[in-house]
Amino acid sequence: MRTFAQHGTSATGHEQAVATVLATYGFKCQLTDKFAHHDIEVTKDGKPFAIVEVKGRRMEWGQYPTVHVSESKIARCLDRAVATGVAFLFAVVCDSGIFIANLTHNSVADLPRKRGGRSDRGLAHDIETLIDIPTCSFIKL
């Protein structure tokens, strides 16, 4: 696992920002390695509490009604959270702050899906099924 001192990419900077804010609420956060299915493991009073996936978005909160994210990424994180008996938190770092949602299999089951993704790298696997998570599902940290 990476420590908070081991950062250098903007993505890791986003993870660090979320971990720092969660720590102000009394949580202990550990950033995972780049091959993990989630970005942060959270404990409270020495007990596992949650896993967190962090995404950065260049937008002002509320500019769009939803945040889209890979359906397979959310499914892997939810499965991991259920298997380990912890919550799954999805965090978005954007121009206007950090927003977080507590997601469950039930809360995402009926959310809209669409095909989309990155096209800037020209990789076929970057186009996949996305889930649109309503911004009203999030709270500001």
Backbone as a chain_set.jsonl record, in Angstrom:
{"seq": "MRTFAQHGTSATGHEQAVATVLATYGFKCQLTDKFAHHDIEVTKDGKPFAIVEVKGRRMEWGQYPTVHVSESKIARCLDRAVATGVAFLFAVVCDSGIFIANLTHNSVADLPRKRGGRSDRGLAHDIETLIDIPTCSFIKL", "coords": {"N": [[0.829, -1.186, 0.0], [0.366, 2.271, -0.664], [1.754, 5.059, 1.042], [0.653, 8.189, 2.446], [2.615, 9.999, 1.765], [3.63, 9.146, -0.623], [3.057, 10.24, -3.446], [2.289, 11.724, -6.634], [1.017, 11.778, -9.089], [-1.826, 13.372, -10.619], [-4.146, 11.94, -10.179], [-3.55, 10.458, -7.882], [-3.243, 12.603, -6.235], [-5.892, 13.43, -5.986], [-6.927, 11.251, -4.58], [-5.46, 11.516, -2.245], [-6.444, 13.968, -1.334], [-9.129, 13.307, -0.719], [-8.709, 11.366, 1.283], [-7.475, 12.946, 3.217], [-9.532, 14.715, 3.957], [-11.447, 12.873, 4.934], [-10.04, 11.971, 7.145], [-10.307, 14.111, 8.875], [-12.732, 13.635, 9.989], [-12.26, 11.695, 11.784], [-11.533, 9.25, 10.732], [-9.246, 6.682, 9.709], [-7.174, 6.475, 6.969], [-5.951, 4.548, 4.262], [-4.138, 4.576, 1.366], [-4.484, 2.529, -1.484], [-2.602, 0.216, -3.584], [-1.825, 0.774, -7.092], [-3.026, -1.256, -8.522], [-5.229, -2.198, -7.233], [-8.799, -2.662, -6.798], [-10.081, -0.525, -5.743], [-9.507, 2.754, -4.293], [-8.942, 3.722, -1.674], [-8.693, 2.492, 1.646], [-10.652, 2.496, 4.499], [-10.663, 2.903, 7.988], [-12.191, 2.849, 11.23], [-11.76, 3.5, 14.54], [-9.949, 1.39, 14.571], [-11.223, -0.652, 13.186], [-12.328, -2.154, 10.124], [-14.073, -0.018, 7.905], [-14.897, 1.168, 5.43], [-14.527, 1.054, 1.814], [-13.149, 3.112, -0.708], [-13.682, 4.591, -3.829], [-12.214, 6.882, -5.984], [-12.791, 9.549, -8.162], [-11.803, 12.044, -10.449], [-13.193, 14.996, -11.733], [-13.484, 17.46, -14.166], [-15.289, 19.924, -13.576], [-17.916, 22.07, -12.402], [-19.754, 21.421, -9.473], [-23.031, 20.29, -9.937], [-23.228, 21.224, -12.455], [-23.819, 19.256, -14.257], [-26.462, 16.829, -14.243], [-25.841, 14.266, -13.435], [-23.178, 11.974, -12.54], [-21.065, 10.092, -14.446], [-19.761, 6.769, -14.454], [-17.695, 3.888, -14.794], [-19.533, 0.947, -15.143], [-18.549, -1.626, -14.602], [-16.446, -1.069, -12.873], [-17.787, -0.011, -10.632], [-19.312, -2.27, -9.963], [-17.289, -4.142, -9.282], [-16.177, -2.861, -7.037], [-18.417, -2.735, -5.312], [-18.916, -5.486, -4.96], [-16.56, -6.198, -3.638], [-16.807, -4.664, -1.297], [-19.105, -5.811, -0.124], [-18.17, -8.427, 0.255], [-16.218, -8.018, 2.175], [-17.59, -6.868, 4.208], [-17.975, -4.09, 4.529], [-18.742, -0.579, 3.945], [-19.3, 0.942, 0.695], [-17.938, 3.721, -0.677], [-18.253, 6.277, -3.015], [-16.316, 8.713, -4.325], [-16.099, 11.996, -5.642], [-13.933, 14.309, -6.92], [-14.014, 17.564, -7.738], [-14.014, 20.767, -9.448], [-15.355, 22.377, -7.628], [-15.172, 21.181, -5.142], [-15.204, 18.298, -2.899], [-17.195, 15.494, -3.209], [-19.301, 12.904, -1.991], [-20.718, 9.626, -2.157], [-22.639, 7.042, -0.703], [-22.785, 3.981, -1.882], [-24.763, 1.14, -2.821], [-25.573, -2.222, -3.907], [-28.349, -2.253, -4.308], [-28.916, 0.499, -4.489], [-27.844, 1.259, -6.928], [-28.994, -0.364, -8.772], [-31.236, 0.306, -10.424], [-30.373, 2.506, -11.801], [-29.746, 4.624, -14.671], [-28.084, 3.31, -17.567], [-25.476, 3.616, -20.02], [-23.585, 3.589, -23.076], [-20.226, 4.548, -23.31], [-17.345, 6.59, -22.564], [-13.764, 7.11, -22.464], [-12.233, 8.629, -25.268], [-9.926, 9.726, -26.034], [-7.57, 8.236, -25.897], [-7.759, 6.34, -27.801], [-8.327, 3.637, -27.394], [-10.049, 0.627, -27.602], [-11.178, -0.7, -25.371], [-11.705, 1.367, -23.654], [-14.189, 2.303, -24.149], [-17.206, 1.62, -22.773], [-19.84, 0.204, -20.719], [-21.538, 2.569, -18.823], [-22.571, 3.894, -15.66], [-24.973, 6.244, -14.706], [-24.846, 8.271, -12.061], [-26.933, 10.055, -10.014], [-26.397, 13.457, -9.077], [-27.639, 14.252, -6.788], [-27.382, 12.141, -5.096], [-25.096, 12.426, -3.68], [-23.122, 13.872, -1.012], [-21.568, 16.873, 0.116], [-18.241, 16.916, 1.183]], "CA": [[0.0, 0.0, 0.0], [1.083, 3.536, -0.669], [1.501, 5.953, 2.168], [0.242, 9.503, 1.97], [3.769, 10.733, 1.24], [3.981, 8.634, -1.934], [2.136, 10.691, -4.482], [2.968, 12.387, -7.723], [0.102, 11.991, -10.188], [-3.016, 14.109, -10.199], [-5.121, 10.987, -9.64], [-3.176, 10.193, -6.503], [-3.544, 13.838, -5.514], [-7.318, 13.382, -5.659], [-7.076, 10.256, -3.514], [-4.887, 12.135, -1.047], [-7.374, 15.003, -0.876], [-10.268, 12.645, -0.089], [-8.22, 10.755, 2.525], [-7.213, 14.016, 4.183], [-10.817, 15.196, 4.464], [-12.032, 11.814, 5.76], [-9.291, 11.937, 8.404], [-10.824, 15.158, 9.764], [-13.92, 13.066, 10.629], [-11.81, 10.65, 12.696], [-11.24, 8.005, 10.042], [-7.875, 6.437, 9.28], [-7.239, 6.103, 5.558], [-4.76, 3.98, 3.647], [-4.238, 4.492, -0.077], [-4.133, 1.204, -1.99], [-1.696, 0.284, -4.734], [-2.529, 1.131, -8.325], [-3.697, -2.415, -9.11], [-6.411, -2.53, -6.43], [-10.076, -2.292, -7.408], [-10.534, 0.717, -5.111], [-8.38, 3.659, -4.047], [-8.67, 3.993, -0.259], [-9.326, 1.661, 2.658], [-10.966, 3.361, 5.63], [-10.965, 2.256, 9.261], [-12.678, 3.71, 12.32], [-11.464, 2.828, 15.812], [-9.202, 0.169, 14.289], [-12.047, -1.647, 12.504], [-12.652, -1.796, 8.741], [-15.305, 0.763, 7.812], [-15.33, 1.39, 4.047], [-13.571, 1.231, 0.725], [-13.5, 4.326, -1.447], [-13.203, 4.807, -5.19], [-12.129, 8.326, -6.196], [-12.702, 10.012, -9.545], [-11.691, 13.481, -10.652], [-14.003, 15.519, -12.84], [-13.292, 18.892, -14.404], [-16.628, 20.528, -13.673], [-18.499, 22.631, -11.189], [-20.808, 20.523, -9.006], [-24.344, 20.728, -10.369], [-23.165, 21.561, -13.879], [-24.499, 18.133, -14.894], [-27.343, 16.188, -13.261], [-25.296, 12.976, -13.029], [-21.757, 11.67, -12.726], [-21.012, 8.737, -14.976], [-18.601, 5.985, -14.059], [-17.707, 2.539, -15.329], [-20.391, -0.012, -14.453], [-17.73, -2.734, -14.106], [-15.692, -0.564, -11.721], [-18.712, 0.049, -9.502], [-19.663, -3.643, -9.599], [-16.148, -4.744, -8.562], [-16.075, -2.229, -5.715], [-19.546, -3.182, -4.494], [-18.682, -6.886, -4.604], [-15.482, -6.215, -2.639], [-17.36, -4.129, -0.054], [-19.99, -6.83, 0.449], [-17.342, -9.565, 0.678], [-15.435, -7.659, 3.363], [-18.5, -6.356, 5.227], [-17.803, -2.653, 4.736], [-19.477, 0.299, 3.03], [-18.602, 1.414, -0.501], [-18.11, 5.158, -0.881], [-17.768, 6.77, -4.301], [-15.984, 10.13, -4.144], [-15.787, 12.788, -6.83], [-13.209, 15.551, -6.672], [-14.248, 18.442, -8.88], [-13.553, 22.147, -9.255], [-16.038, 23.03, -6.51], [-15.012, 20.466, -3.883], [-15.237, 16.838, -2.838], [-18.548, 14.996, -2.982], [-19.213, 11.476, -1.734], [-21.983, 8.886, -2.109], [-22.594, 5.688, -0.16], [-23.494, 3.183, -2.881], [-25.039, -0.272, -2.565], [-26.122, -2.886, -5.091], [-29.73, -1.794, -4.482], [-29.009, 1.914, -4.88], [-27.435, 1.456, -8.327], [-29.657, -1.356, -9.631], [-32.15, 0.89, -11.406], [-29.831, 3.728, -12.399], [-29.569, 4.526, -16.121], [-26.814, 2.887, -18.157], [-25.241, 4.044, -21.397], [-22.246, 3.268, -23.578], [-19.408, 5.749, -23.411], [-16.02, 6.505, -21.973], [-12.691, 7.925, -23.022], [-11.877, 8.41, -26.671], [-8.656, 10.41, -26.292], [-6.45, 7.299, -25.996], [-7.979, 5.483, -28.954], [-8.36, 2.242, -26.98], [-11.411, 0.096, -27.689], [-11.716, -1.056, -24.056], [-12.092, 2.574, -22.933], [-15.618, 2.508, -24.381], [-17.835, 0.568, -21.986], [-21.109, 0.58, -20.1], [-21.393, 3.533, -17.73], [-23.734, 4.162, -14.81], [-25.186, 7.655, -14.39], [-25.223, 8.422, -10.654], [-27.455, 11.414, -9.83], [-25.618, 14.281, -8.148], [-28.371, 14.341, -5.521], [-26.974, 10.996, -4.27], [-23.837, 12.78, -3.038], [-23.044, 14.988, -0.073], [-20.268, 17.553, 0.059], [-17.378, 16.727, 2.369]], "C": [[0.871, 1.246, 0.0], [0.798, 4.289, 0.616], [1.135, 7.31, 1.596], [1.394, 10.282, 1.362], [4.122, 10.307, -0.174], [2.949, 9.04, -2.966], [2.917, 11.399, -5.561], [2.063, 12.612, -8.918], [-1.109, 12.751, -9.688], [-4.059, 13.166, -9.628], [-4.807, 10.694, -8.185], [-3.403, 11.43, -5.654], [-5.002, 13.906, -5.111], [-7.565, 12.408, -4.514], [-6.595, 10.839, -2.19], [-5.845, 13.169, -0.466], [-8.569, 14.381, -0.157], [-9.855, 12.043, 1.253], [-7.999, 11.806, 3.606], [-8.512, 14.531, 4.786], [-11.473, 14.129, 5.35], [-11.337, 11.724, 7.116], [-9.791, 12.998, 9.38], [-12.095, 14.704, 10.483], [-13.556, 11.895, 11.546], [-11.537, 9.303, 12.057], [-9.74, 7.899, 9.764], [-7.957, 5.891, 7.861], [-5.896, 5.593, 5.068], [-4.992, 3.915, 2.143], [-3.77, 3.114, -0.52], [-3.159, 1.341, -3.156], [-2.506, 0.456, -6.014], [-3.265, -0.036, -8.975], [-4.936, -2.847, -8.322], [-7.67, -2.07, -7.15], [-10.651, -1.01, -6.821], [-9.3, 1.512, -4.688], [-7.986, 3.806, -2.584], [-9.38, 2.948, 0.592], [-9.462, 2.493, 3.921], [-11.258, 2.51, 6.861], [-11.443, 3.312, 10.249], [-12.48, 2.925, 13.603], [-10.812, 1.466, 15.587], [-9.966, -0.913, 13.555], [-12.325, -1.203, 11.07], [-14.007, -1.106, 8.664], [-15.807, 0.874, 6.375], [-14.163, 1.246, 3.085], [-14.076, 2.407, -0.097], [-12.887, 4.275, -2.841], [-13.283, 6.3, -5.438], [-12.007, 8.616, -7.69], [-12.588, 11.527, -9.545], [-12.528, 13.893, -11.847], [-13.75, 17.014, -12.96], [-14.652, 19.521, -14.673], [-16.943, 21.212, -12.358], [-19.624, 21.699, -10.782], [-22.162, 21.108, -9.373], [-24.382, 21.141, -11.826], [-23.883, 20.496, -14.715], [-25.365, 17.449, -13.845], [-26.821, 14.851, -12.733], [-23.779, 12.968, -13.17], [-21.713, 10.267, -13.296], [-19.672, 8.086, -14.646], [-18.781, 4.573, -14.607], [-18.58, 1.608, -14.488], [-19.553, -1.152, -13.867], [-16.899, -2.308, -12.905], [-16.583, -0.531, -10.483], [-19.063, -1.356, -9.035], [-18.536, -4.317, -8.822], [-16.025, -4.171, -7.159], [-17.203, -2.676, -4.79], [-19.364, -4.632, -4.047], [-17.612, -6.995, -3.522], [-16.011, -5.726, -1.282], [-18.249, -5.157, 0.641], [-19.161, -7.989, 1.006], [-16.57, -9.275, 1.966], [-16.291, -7.03, 4.46], [-18.341, -4.885, 5.548], [-18.667, -1.878, 3.746], [-18.632, 0.581, 1.792], [-18.952, 2.882, -0.7], [-17.498, 5.542, -2.217], [-17.559, 8.27, -4.167], [-15.641, 10.773, -5.475], [-15.113, 14.072, -6.379], [-13.397, 16.405, -7.922], [-13.809, 19.86, -8.522], [-14.174, 22.82, -8.041], [-15.998, 22.229, -5.21], [-15.0, 18.966, -4.027], [-16.643, 16.417, -2.437], [-18.48, 13.482, -2.873], [-20.598, 10.863, -1.645], [-21.724, 7.504, -1.535], [-23.441, 4.827, -1.095], [-23.659, 1.742, -2.414], [-25.522, -0.889, -3.874], [-27.543, -2.397, -5.359], [-29.808, -0.366, -4.982], [-28.602, 2.16, -6.331], [-28.196, 0.565, -9.298], [-30.499, -0.735, -10.74], [-31.637, 2.182, -12.045], [-29.614, 3.543, -13.899], [-28.148, 4.093, -16.504], [-26.724, 3.434, -19.57], [-23.855, 3.572, -21.805], [-21.481, 4.581, -23.711], [-18.052, 5.515, -22.807], [-15.033, 7.417, -22.661], [-12.48, 7.6, -24.492], [-10.502, 8.987, -26.985], [-7.471, 9.458, -26.441], [-6.59, 6.346, -27.177], [-8.008, 3.997, -28.633], [-9.8, 1.743, -26.937], [-11.994, -0.203, -26.311], [-12.044, 0.169, -23.188], [-13.565, 2.923, -23.14], [-16.336, 1.322, -23.739], [-19.181, 1.054, -21.466], [-20.833, 1.459, -18.887], [-22.696, 3.611, -16.94], [-23.794, 5.669, -14.585], [-25.694, 7.761, -12.952], [-25.696, 9.861, -10.442], [-26.639, 12.195, -8.8], [-26.33, 14.424, -6.801], [-28.065, 13.157, -4.588], [-25.734, 11.299, -3.425], [-24.045, 13.848, -1.974], [-21.662, 15.602, -0.209], [-19.496, 17.279, 1.348], [-16.777, 18.034, 2.788]], "O": [[1.956, 1.273, 0.58], [-0.279, 4.162, 1.199], [1.289, 7.549, 0.398], [1.168, 11.147, 0.517], [4.84, 11.026, -0.868], [2.065, 8.256, -3.312], [4.112, 11.645, -5.396], [2.298, 13.537, -9.696], [-1.391, 12.777, -8.49], [-4.783, 13.53, -8.701], [-5.707, 10.683, -7.345], [-3.724, 11.317, -4.471], [-5.327, 14.382, -4.023], [-8.322, 12.706, -3.589], [-7.238, 10.676, -1.152], [-6.035, 13.235, 0.749], [-8.98, 14.869, 0.896], [-10.566, 12.191, 2.246], [-8.304, 11.575, 4.776], [-8.588, 14.76, 5.993], [-12.002, 14.457, 6.412], [-11.979, 11.432, 8.125], [-9.708, 12.804, 10.593], [-12.495, 15.313, 11.475], [-14.438, 11.185, 12.028], [-11.33, 8.315, 12.76], [-9.056, 8.91, 9.603], [-8.716, 4.961, 7.586], [-4.844, 6.131, 5.412], [-5.937, 3.271, 1.689], [-2.783, 2.589, -0.003], [-2.92, 2.441, -3.653], [-3.727, 0.299, -6.012], [-4.054, 0.178, -9.895], [-5.62, -3.787, -8.728], [-7.615, -1.191, -8.01], [-11.616, -0.467, -7.357], [-8.182, 0.998, -4.722], [-6.807, 3.996, -2.283], [-10.514, 2.563, 0.308], [-8.5, 3.122, 4.364], [-11.998, 1.529, 6.793], [-11.142, 4.498, 10.12], [-12.978, 1.807, 13.734], [-11.082, 0.51, 16.314], [-9.423, -1.991, 13.317], [-12.534, -0.016, 10.818], [-14.974, -1.551, 9.282], [-16.998, 0.697, 6.118], [-12.994, 1.305, 3.467], [-15.279, 2.662, -0.17], [-11.71, 3.952, -3.001], [-14.301, 6.925, -5.14], [-11.208, 7.992, -8.389], [-13.212, 12.205, -8.728], [-12.556, 13.197, -12.861], [-13.798, 17.742, -11.969], [-15.101, 19.635, -15.813], [-16.308, 20.954, -11.336], [-20.377, 21.23, -11.636], [-22.412, 22.292, -9.146], [-25.457, 21.382, -12.376], [-24.477, 20.802, -15.749], [-25.029, 17.486, -12.661], [-27.294, 14.356, -11.71], [-23.186, 13.827, -13.822], [-22.263, 9.341, -12.7], [-18.627, 8.732, -14.57], [-19.904, 4.13, -14.849], [-18.393, 1.493, -13.277], [-19.818, -1.597, -12.751], [-16.67, -3.113, -12.002], [-16.176, -0.974, -9.409], [-19.109, -1.61, -7.831], [-18.787, -4.986, -7.819], [-15.796, -4.909, -6.2], [-16.969, -2.964, -3.617], [-19.626, -4.967, -2.892], [-17.744, -7.794, -2.595], [-15.697, -6.308, -0.244], [-18.153, -5.349, 1.853], [-19.427, -8.473, 2.106], [-16.303, -10.184, 2.753], [-15.778, -6.694, 5.527], [-18.541, -4.465, 6.688], [-19.248, -2.455, 2.827], [-17.406, 0.475, 1.829], [-20.118, 3.237, -0.87], [-16.361, 5.176, -2.516], [-18.508, 9.015, -3.925], [-14.981, 10.172, -6.323], [-15.65, 14.822, -5.565], [-12.993, 16.021, -9.02], [-13.299, 20.11, -7.43], [-13.582, 23.742, -7.479], [-16.716, 22.56, -4.266], [-14.814, 18.426, -5.117], [-17.205, 16.914, -1.462], [-17.697, 12.841, -3.574], [-21.534, 11.478, -1.133], [-20.714, 6.872, -1.844], [-24.667, 4.93, -1.1], [-22.809, 1.198, -1.707], [-25.84, -0.178, -4.828], [-27.906, -2.152, -6.51], [-30.663, -0.041, -5.806], [-28.982, 3.179, -6.907], [-28.063, 0.715, -10.512], [-30.471, -1.207, -11.876], [-32.378, 2.87, -12.747], [-29.329, 2.435, -14.352], [-27.165, 4.459, -15.86], [-27.733, 3.684, -20.229], [-23.047, 3.198, -20.955], [-22.021, 5.59, -24.164], [-17.654, 4.375, -22.566], [-15.407, 8.367, -23.349], [-12.542, 6.441, -24.903], [-9.969, 8.769, -28.073], [-6.465, 9.826, -27.048], [-5.649, 5.629, -27.515], [-7.74, 3.174, -29.509], [-10.662, 2.36, -26.312], [-13.185, 0.016, -26.093], [-12.603, 0.019, -22.101], [-14.126, 3.736, -22.405], [-16.108, 0.17, -24.108], [-19.6, 2.178, -21.743], [-20.004, 1.132, -18.039], [-23.782, 3.416, -17.486], [-22.773, 6.297, -14.303], [-26.829, 7.387, -12.658], [-24.928, 10.795, -10.671], [-26.241, 11.648, -7.772], [-25.687, 14.69, -5.786], [-28.451, 13.176, -3.419], [-25.368, 10.511, -2.552], [-25.003, 14.62, -2.021], [-20.707, 14.932, -0.6], [-20.03, 17.396, 2.45], [-16.025, 18.085, 3.761]]}, "num_chains": 1, "name": "protein.A"}
